[in-house]
Amino acid sequence: MATTERKLSVPAKPREFGFFIDGTWRQGRELYDRASPAHDTVVTRTPRCTKEDLDEAVAAARHAFENDSWATIPAAGRAAVLLRVADLLRGRVDEIAYWEVLENGKPIAQAKGEIGHCIACFEMAAGAARLLHGDTFNNLGKDLFGMVLREPVGVVGLITPWNFPFMILCERAPFILASGCTLVVKPAEVTSATTLILADILTEAGLPKGVYNVVTGAGSLIGQAMAEHPGIDMLSFTGSTGVGRSCVHAAADSNLKKLGLELGGKNPIIVFADSDLEDAADAVAFGVSFNTGQCCVSTSRLIVERSVADEFERLVAKKMEKIRVGDPFDPETQIGAITTDAQNRTILKFIDKGREEGATLLCGGKALNFGKGQYIAPTLFTNVSPSMAIASEEIFGPVLSSFRFDSVAEAISLANDTVYGLSASVWTKDLSKALTVTRGVRAGRFWVNTIMSGGPETPIGGFAQSGWGRESGIYGVEEYTQIKTVHIETNKRTHWIS
């Protein structure tokens, strides 16, 4: 592990934010102090909104949706705004990355890279807005013509997590806006800054007031109220499966609102003996360590062919030991700080549990002390059995469990031995094996001889308890629409009553 001198520093005093409703900034009556998880210094102060603030935000979004300022303008007009946002983001990469690092703890180089993806999301959504269309049925006979129209759902509530505060926002918001919907966003309380900064950018780009609103505060209060709110037509939530389940109950008990859910994962990476083992080892180390493993699609289960398992685990451990952990402001850092105190404790408890249950620790397995902040060394366990907690439960940290297989069928069975189905990866030079595994493993995203690749053109989402619906691409715009079937009689009616 290595660190170098910090290139940036914490602000002299915390930046204080308001919340954003109907195109104007409001001051919070109570503020939440967020300390940087890497520097142990308060860096931002954001409002703790009330249910009354949420009601105002929903009313503003409803008015904007009904007043023809966004939903009914030509798609080209919506696309133009989204493209202007992309241009404005290019000029504010350093600012957004800075606040993302301070609140989240991720490395500065990673944060900047994510903003590049966010720019691509706005550009993709602009194109998708102009491509969104319905269908026609000219086969109903000479007297009847059928149409299928796609219309925006209405007011969308968007709840985003703390692990990718800006990126997940930008994998949803531009596509929601492209559909013609209006938005009320609630970011995670510990990482609200960049969601609020986007409000200024959208306004500068020409988004009408009331189309994008931000309320901040605790998920247990504001997030729950959003799930229950009868004025919200659809809720998009990214986070744990447990909280996603509570969103389902809340939606059922209120107005049966439509839900989009991206939830937990326990994602496998399957490595065959015929693969390029050096490449695969690097992918495994990256897959479990990227964003300190605080990633829904983190590859937390290694499933490796038995004949090369010992050799391959040594390669992975060697890679993981070389990962540069430290101050996220250092441009050479690859893993930054754990984002929250609670998550830090959770990861360390899982590591202890792995030891207690008999797994063999090959590397890591400890907290790292740099004098400030909270850091955990990338950790690899072998001799893991399916009954162990580290084998089945989502850890959401840089902890990898290794399993072994002897046949293609066994590899697929091990990969599917989970309640989740978010992502998976397979490594082999045999196309037949790759396709067999791709077809057999239940996951919403799949990678062959690569990991965490792709762009906003393709949809993201999960199977089973990893969620409902899809985000990004044209699918991500369609997700926020509803279908209306129209029949048009072209000739005089044949009377039923003569």
N, C-alpha and C positions, 0 to 999 in steps of 0.2 A: 504494500500500500504506500502511496506517496502523495504528498501535497506540495504546492508551491505557493509563493507569495500572493496574497489577495490583490486583485486588480481594481476592484470596486469596493465601496464601503457602505455601511448602513447610513440612512439619512440622519441629519443632526437632530431632527425631531420627527415624531410620527406624522404621517400625512392623514389629514382628516377628510372623510368623504361624507356626502349626503346620500340620499336615495333619490330615485328618478321616477317621476310620475307625470304623464301627460306633457312631456317636453320640458318640464321644469325640475330643478333640484330642490329637495326638501331637506330640512335639518332634523336629525334624530333627537328625540328627547333623552334617550339613553344610548351610550356608545359602547362598543366592544373593542377592547384593546388586543391587537394581534401581535404577538412576539414572534420574531423570525426564529424558526426551528433550528437554523444554522448559527445564529448569533446571540440568542437569548436577549434580544433587545426589542422593545415595542416599536413597530414600524408603521402600522396603520391603525386608524380608529374609524370604525364603520357603525352605522346606526343599527340598533335593534328595533326593527319595525314592529308595529302592532297589527292586530287583525283589522283594525279600522283602516290602517294604511293599505293593507292588502285589498280591502273592499274598494278603496279609491282607485288603486291601480287596475283592478278588474273592470271597474266602471269606465275608466279612461280607455282601456283596450277595447271594451265593448262599443263605446261611442266611436272610436276610430274605425272599427270594423264595419259599423252600420252606416257611417256617413260618407261612404264612397271615396274616401281619401286614399285608400290603398287596395282593398280587395277587388274593386271593379275597374281600376285603371288598366290600360293595356300592359301586357306582360313586359313589353319593351321598356316601359317606364320603371317597373320594379327592377328589371335587369340593370338599368342605367344606375340606379341608386346602389345596388350591390357591387357593381364594378367600381364606382367611386369609393366605396368602403375599402375595397382591395387596394386601390391606389393610396388611400390615406394610411392604411396599415403599413405600407412599405416605408413610409416616412416616420413611423413611430415604433419600429421594431425594438430599438434599444430601450425606450421607455417602458413598453409593455413587458419585455423580458425582465427588466430590472425589478418591477413590482411582483412579477410572477415568482422570481427567485426568492425575494424577501419573504413572501407569505408562504410559499410552498416548500422551499429548500432544494429544488432541483437545480442541476448545473446550468450555468448561464448559456453554454453552447447548446445544450438541449433545448432550453427555453426559446432561444432564437430560431432553432430549427423548426420547432412546433409552430411558430408564428408564420413561417413560410408555408406550412401546410394549411394554416388558417386562411391565408391569402388565397390559396388554391380553392378552398371551400367556397369562398365568396364568388370567385370567378366561375366555378362549376355551377353554383346555384343560379347565377345570372343566366347562364345558358339553359339550364333546366327550366327556369321560369318561362322561357320563350318556346320550349319544346313541349310543355305540359299540354295534354290534349285529351279529348274523350274518344268516342267511337260512333259509328253510324251503322244502321241495319237497313239495307235496301232490299232485303229479301223477305219482307213481310207481306208481300202482295202488292198489286198496283194501287190499292186504296190506302195503304198504311206505311208510314215511314217512321223508323225508330232512331233515337239518338241516346247516347250515354254521355252525360256531362260530368265533369269533375269540378267540384266547387270547394273552396276552402272550408275547413271544419269550423273556424270561428276564432274564439279566444283560446290561446294555448298557454298553459302553465308549464314552465320549463324549470326543472330543479337539477342543478349541476353539482358534481362532486368536487372534492378538494385535490384529487390526484392530478388531474389535467384541467385546471380551472378555465383556461382560455381556449384550449384546443377542443374540449368537448362542447363548450359553448358554441364554437364556430363550426363544429360538425353537425349542429342542430339549427341554430338561429337563422343562418342564411337560407336554408332549405325551407324552414317554416315561413320565413318572409316571402320567399319565392312563390309559395303556394297561395299567397294573399291573406294569410292569417295574421293576427296581431298577437303580441307576446306580453306575458308577465313572467319575469325571470327571477328566481331565487337562487343565488349562488351559495355554496357552502360558506358558513359564517367565517371560517378561518381563512378563506381565500376569495374575498369579494372584490378586491381592488380592480382587477382587469375587466371584470364584467361591468363595473361602473365606468371605467375608462371607455369601453365600447359604446356606451350611451352617448358620450360626446362625439365620438367618431361617426356614429350613425346620424346624429343630428347634423353634423357638418356636411355629410354626404347628401342630405336632403330628405331623410326619412320623415314623414309627417308625424306630428306630435301624437302621442297616445299609442303608436304602433309598437314601440319598445319601451317597456317599463321595468324597473328593477326595484324589488323590495329585498332587504337584507335582514338577517337574523337567524335564530336557531331553527333547525329543521323540525324539532319537536313541536314548535309553535307555528311558525309561518309555513313550513313545508307541509305539515299535517293539515293546516287550514286550507292550503291550496288544493290538496287532494280531496278535501270535503266540499270545496266551494261550488255552489250550484251555478255560478256565473262563468265558470271555466268549462269549455266544451271538450278539451282534450288536455291530458297531462303527460308530459315527457319526463321520465325520471331515470337518472343514471346513478347507480349506487349498489348497495348490498341487496341480496335476495330477500333478506328479512324485512327490510324497509319497503322493498318493492311489493312484497305480499301485503303489507299494511296499506299501501296505496290502492291495491285491488279492493280490499275491504272498504276503504273510505269511499272509493268511486262507486262501489255498489250501493252503499248506504246513502249516497247523495243523489246525483243526477245520472248515474250510469255513464259517466263520461268515458270517452275513448282513452286508451292508455298506450303509450309507447314506453317500453321498459328495457333498459340494458343493465343487466344485473351481474351476479358473481360468476366466477369461472375457476376451474381447476384443470388447467389446460395442458394436454400432453404434447411432447415432442418425441416422435418415434424415430430411432436411428438404427438403420440396418447396417450389417457388416460391410456391405459393398459400397457404402457411401464414402465421400471424401471426409475422413474422420476429423481432419484439422478444421475444415470449413464448418462441419457440424458442431464441433466442440465450441468454436467461436460463437456460433448461433445460439447454442444452449446457454452459454455464459451471458450473452447479451440478453436473450429472451427472459431470463429470470432476474436479471439485475437492472435492466433499463428502468429508469424512474424509481430506483431503489426497490424494484419489485412491486411497487404500489401501482399496479396496472391490471385492469380487468383481463387483458389477453396475455398476461405474463405466463411463460411456459414453466409452470411449477412442478410438473411431473416428467422426468426423463424416463423413457421406455426404450431400452437399448438391447440389441441382440446379444445373447449370452456369450457367444464366441469371441466378441471383442469388448465385452463390458468392462473388464478390469482395466484394459488399456485405455478405453474411452473415458472412464471416470477419472483416470489420472490426468488425461489431457484437459478435461473440463476443470478439474481442481486447479491445475496449473494456470489455466486462463483466469479463473476467478480470483486467484491470489494476486494476479497482476493488475486487477482493476484498480484504477486510481480513485480512492475515496477521500473526500475532504471538503474544504470550503467551496460552496457552489459558485462563488465569484471568481474562482480560479478557472481560466478557460481550459485548462488541462484536466479538470475534474470530470470523472465519468459517473460517479455516484455521489449525490449530495446527502442532505439530512433527511431523516424520517420526519414526515410532515406534522404529525400530532403526537403529543405525549401518550395518549391512549393507544395509538397504533404502535408506537415504540414498545410499550409494555406488552402489547399483544404478540408482536413478533418474537420478543425475547422469551415469552412464556411458551410459545410453540417450539422454539429451539430447545428449551429445557424439557418439554414434554417428549420431543423426539429422542433425547438421550435416555429419559426415564423409561420409555417404551422399548428400548433396545436397538434403535437404529445406530449405525456406525457413522460418526462424524469424520468426513474427509478433509474439510477445510472450513474456515470461518467459525461460526457458532458463538460470536461474542460481540459485545458493544465496543466501539472504538472511542477513545478519549482524546479529543483535540483541544481540550481546555474550555470549549463552549460548544453548544449544539448537541444533537443526538444522532449518532451514526451507528450502523450495524454492518459488520463484515459480510460479504457474500458467502453464503453457507450451503454446503452440499452434504447430504446424508445418503448413505447406501445401506443395503440390507434392510430396506423398508418393506413392511408388509401392509397389505390393503387395510388392515384393521387399525392401523396407527392414525392418530389425529393428523399428523403432518401429511399423510397420504390422501386424506379425504376432505379435509376442511380448508377453505380458502384462507391463506395466511396473510396475503397482501403485503409481502415483504420479500427480500432477496434470499429466499430459502427454497432449495431444490431437493426433491426426493427422487431417488433412482430405483427403477425396477428393471427386471430382465425378462426376456422372452425367447422362445425357441422356434416359433412359427408365426406366419403372417396372421393366422386366425387368433393366436394368443395375443399378439400385439394389439389387434383391433379390440379384443375383449378387455384388455387392460385399459386401453384408451377410453373405452365407453363405460368403465366402472366408476361412474360419478353421476351425481344428480344434475350436473351442469352440462353445457354444450356450447360454449362461447367460441373457442378457437382451438386449432390443432395444427401440427406441422409434421411432415414426414421427410426423411432424408434417405435417399437411395438413388443409384444410377439405373435401376431397373424400372422402366416405364410401366410395365404391367403391375408390379408391386405397388408403385406409387398410386396408380389409378384404383387398384383394389382397396388400398387403405383409405384413399380419399372418399370412395363411395361408401366404405363401411363405417367410418368414424362419424359420429353424430356431432357436428359443430357448425356454427353459422359462418365462420371464417376458416379457411384452410390454406396452408402454405406448403408448397413442394420445393424442397432444396432452397428455401429462403425463410425469413421470419419477420413478422410485423412489417411487411412491405405492402405497397398498394397506394391508392390515392382516392380522392373524393368522388371519382367517377363510379366506384363500385360500392355496393351496400354493405353495411355493418349491422350486426345483431346476432342473437343467439338462439339456440334450441333449448328445450326443456326448461329448467329453472334458471337459465341465463337470460330469459326475458321474452318479450313480445315485440314484433314489428321490426322495421329496418330504418336505418338512418343513412344519409348521404346518397349522392347520385340522383337519378330520376326517381328511384324508389323512395328516396328520402323526402322528395317533394310530394309524391303521391300519398305517402303515409299521412300527411296532414290535409288530405282532401277527403271528401265523401262523394259517393257516386249517386247521381240522379238519372233515372231512366225516363225518357220522354217519348210518347207516341203521338204522331200527328196524322190525323185523317185528311186525306187529300181530295176526297169526293163527298157528295151528299150522303148523309147517314141513311142506312136502311132502317126503317122504323120498327121498333119492337112492338109498339101498340098501333094497330091499324084502325 
